[in-house]
Amino acid sequence: MVGEEGNEYIKGRGAQKNVKNRFFAESYEISDDFLNYCAAEGDDADPNKTQYLEVFPKTIVNKVESPDVRMGWSMNAYQGCEHGCIYCYARNSHEYWGYSAGLDFERKILVKKNAPKLLEEKLSGKNWKCETIVMSGNTDCYQPAEKKFQITRQCLEVFQKYRHPVAIITKNALISRDMDIVSKLAADNLIGVNVSITSLSEKTRMLVEPRTATIRKRLDTVKLLSQAGVPVNVMIAPIIPGINSHEVLPLAKAAADAGAVSIAHTIVRLNGQIAEIFTDWIHKAMPDRAEKVLNHIKAVHGGTLNDSRWGQRMKGEGEFAEQIHAQMRLARTKFFAGKEFPALNHNLYEQYRDGQFRLF
């Protein structure tokens, strides 16, 4: 597939290039001479392969300070995410590791094999007070790397051992592999899952979220979890004006039909390097409506592609944003009346703080 100005579209990836790391004084680019040489020699200038790189963090549970995010603590077994969602706010965090927020984010995956050990050290610590920990606060804990490394599964075993509440955010059906552990956690009301579904169109999904599970598989996962007694919230997030903003009500109905007990949404904001990455991508992936979409995004953020104000940045403002909020209110009234995502159980942890049941 060839994008705008003759540039080749990289299938199976979100970002179509690497952007300069803002923390580096220097950057590199591939010259035309090198591309011509590779073509003449029959070599690939860019093999487009995913690399897994092990890192060794000293802690794994992080305090979340943002008032816009409804979680107190999070943990991430992986940095970078092969799902390649073009809008992902986490792309900027890859720069802290010395990589680009563009293609590097989805092709250089940092793997924290010691995450289960660090989690157990945290939960067994005398000073830890039980609060729900969210897996995937930054990158998806069930991204493709999990099939190989099974770090998320090992962490769920730790949560089960200590009877500690955990929430998960994912857009991958791989969680179904771990239903044996998930069901045990659900029996004690120790787990809740947020499944992200941003479109009912496979064509849209493959462009915006190229390496995620299909929409059908995600809805089937919502149904599987719900039937197992796991409360599921569907994240219609982000809503991108001009791409999926017309799908709010159909998405809400599909979520309700699959058994979700609630829905939530955010409006896209292109913070940091994501503005350049998204702008380059949409001119290559959707050249016929690129400027229209970009102008719609600016319209909900006061004329810019990003709004950094607390309390406003994820909701947007203006007429277009209010239309989206009105659709969400209608969707909750029509499809989720009388339903509510329950609070998780925080009462068992003290009895299992040392990893086994205590009578006294």
N, C-alpha and C positions, 0 to 999 in steps of 0.2 A: 504494500500500500504506500502510495506516495503522497506526502502532505504538501502544504502550501510551499511555494517557491522551489518545488522539486525535491524537498527534503524527504528522505525515506522515513516512513512511520515505523517505529519499533514496536512490533506486535507483542502483546503479552506484557508490556510495561506501561506504567502510568506516565511518569516523567519521560520526556524525550531527549533530555540532555542533563549534564551536570552543570550546576551553577557555582560560582565562586564562593568559597567558604569565607564568610565575613570576618573570621578571626585570623585569616592568613593574609599576609601582605602580597604573596605571589599566587598565581594560578597557572593552569596549563590548558592548552587546547590542542585538538588534533588538526594538523595542517593539511591542506589540499595535497601537498607533495607526498605526504605519508599515505593518504587515502589512494592516490594514484599508484603509488608503489605497491600497496597491498593488492589492488585490483589487477595489476600486471602480473604479480606473483601468485595470484589465486588464493591469497590469505585473507582471513577475516581481520579487519581493523579493530573490530570490537566483537568478541565472541558472545557477549550478552549472557554470561553465566553468573549464577548466584554463588557467592562465597560465604561460608560459615566460619566465623572467627571467634575463638573462645576468649573471653575476658574474665577477670577475677575480681569482682566487686567485694567490698568489705561489709556492705549492708545491702539489704534487698527491699525492706519496707520503708516507704517514704511518706512523710507528712505532706498532705496537700493543702496549700495555703489559699488557693484561688477560691473566692466566694462564688464564682460562676459554675463551679463543678461540685455536684452534690456527692462528695465523698471526702472522708477524713484521712484515709490512708490508702495507698496504692502500692503495687509491686509489678515489676516487669521482668519476665524471664528472658526476654530478648530485646535488643535495641536495633532499630531498623525493622522494616516489615516488607516481606515479599509480596504482600497483597497489592502493593503499588497504587493505592487510592490516591488520585491526583490532588485531592483537596486536603490531605491529612495534615493537621496542625503539628503532628509529632515530627515531621520532616526536619524542622529547624533544629531539633535536639541532636540530630546526627552530626551537626557541626561541632558540638562539644567533644566529639570523639575523633575529630580531625578529618571528617569526610564531608561530602557534598550532600545537601538536602535533596538533590535531584536523583539521578539514577543510582548513586551510591546508597541512598537510603533503602532502596528495594533490592539491591544486589550485594551489599556487604552487610550481612546479618551478624550481629554480635550476640554470642550465646553465653548465658550465665549458668554453666552446669552446676555450680555450687549453690544455686538459688534454694533448693529444698533444705540444705544444711543451714543456710543463713536464716531461712524462715523458722526452722525449728528452734534455733538459738533465740530468736526473737520471742516466739510464743512461750518458751520455757523460762524466759527471764523473769526475775522476781518483780521487776518494775513495770512490766507490760500490763496495761489495763485493756480489757476486751473491747475492741471496736471493730466493726466490719472492715475487712481489707478487700480492696477491689483489685482483681487481676486484670491487667490490660489498661491501666490508667493512661499509658502512653502508646504502646504498640500491642497488637493482638496476640494474646497468649496461645491462640490456636492457629496461628499462621502456619504455612507449610513446614517450617523448621520443626514444629512440634511433633510431626509424624515421625521424624528421625530421632529426636533427642528426648521426647517424653518428659520434659521438665515440668510442664504444667500438671501432668498426671501425678508426678511425684509430690508436687506441692499440695495437690488436693488430698493426697494420702496423709500429709502432715496436718492439714486442717481437720480431717476426719479423726486423726489420732487425738488431737487436743479438743475436739468438739468446738471448734472455733468458727464463727460465721465468716463467709466469704461470698463476694459477688464477682461476677464475670461479665466482661463486655467482649463480644466476638461477632464476626460475620462469617464464620467458618462452621461447617457442619461436623468438623472433627470432634467436637465435644461429645457427639453420640458414642464415640469409642469408649468414653469414660463413664458411661451411664451406671456401671456397677458402683463406682464411688459416689457419683452425683446423687444416685437414689438413696444411698445411706445418709448423706448429708441432708437431703430433702426430708427424710423421715423425722429428723430432729429440727426441721425448719432452720437449717444452717446455711442454705445457699439460695441465691437469686441470680437470674441470668438476664442480661440485656443483649438482645440480638439486633444487630444493625441491618436494616433493610431500607435502601435508599431509592429503589425503583422496582417496578414490576416488569420492566423491559430488559430482556437479556442483551439487546443491542447496546442499550445505555450502560448496563452493568459492565459489559466487556470493555468498554472504553474508559469508564470512570473508575472502576475497581477491577482491573484485569485479571488478577489471580485469586479472587475470592470465590467462595462457593456460589453455585447458581442460586437464583431466587427461589426456585422450586425446592432445592435442598434446604435452604434457610427456613422456608415456611414449614417444611416437614420437620425440621429440628425444633421449631417452636411447638409444634404439635406433640412431638416425642417428649420434650421436657414437660410440657403442661400435663400430659397424661401420666407422667411419673410423679406429679405433685410438686414440680418445681415452678415457682412463680416466674413468669417471663414478662419483661417489659420490652417492647419493640421500639428501637430508636430509628425514627424517620429523620436521619441526620447524616450529613447536613442537607438541608433543602437548598438547592441551587436554582435561583430564579432563571427561568428559561430552559432548564434541563429537566428537573423533576418536580418543579413547583405545582404542576397540574395534577400530580398523582397523590396528593395528601389523602383525600377521601378513599380512593381505591386501595391505597396501602393500608389505611387504618382498618378498613373492612376485612382485608385479607389477614391482617394480624389478629383481629378479633375472631375470625372464623377458625384460625389455627390454634386458638386457645390463650393468646396473650391476655394479661389482666390489665395492662396499661400501655400507653404510648408516650413518647416524648420527642422533642425535636430541637434542632438548632438551625440557624441560618448561616450559610457558609461565610467565612471571612478569610481573606487571603493574607495572612500575617507573615512578616519576615520575607524569607526567600520564596515562599509559596506563590506570591503574586507573579514573580517572573516565571516560575515553573508552570503555573496554571495558564498564564497568558500564552506562553510558547506552545503548550499542549493543545489548547483549544483552537488555535489557528491552524494546527496540523490535523487534529481529530475532527473538528466541526467548523471548517473554514467558512461555511455559508452562514453560520449564526454566531460566530465568535464575538464580534463587536456588540451584538445585541445582548448576549449573555453578560459580557463584561460591564456594559452600561447598566444592566439590571442590578448587578452586584453592587456597583457604585451607588445606585439609587437607594439601596437599603442601608448604606453606611455613610451617608452624608457627603457623597460625591467622591469617595475613595474606595479602594478595594479592601481596606482593612480598617477596623475601628478597635482601638485598644482599651476603650473605657470599660471599667468593671461594671457589670450589671447590664451593659448595653451591647457589648461586642458580639454576643452569641444570639441576641434576639433581633437585632436590626431595628430600623425605624423608618417612618414614612408610610405612604399609602400601600406600597407593595408588601412591606413587612406586615402591616396590619391585616391585609387580606390573608396572608399565610396564617397569622395567629387566629383569625376568625375561622378559618377552615379547621384548625386544630381543635378549637373549642367545640365546633359543630361535630367533629369526629368523635370526641370524647362523649358528648351528649348522646349521639346516635348509636355508637357501638360499644361504649364502655361504661354506661350508666350502672351504678351500683357495684362496680369493680374497683379494686384498689390493690396496689402492690404492697404486700404485708411487710411489717418490720421483722427482721431476722432475730433469731434466738441468741441472746447474750448470756443466758443463765447457766449453761452447762460447763463453760470453760473453766471456771474455778475448780470444779470437781475433777477436771482432767489436766490441770496445769502441768503436772509432772509427766504427762503422757499416758497415764492410766487412771482408772476411776479410784477416787479416794472416798472412803467412808466417813472420815473425820477431817 
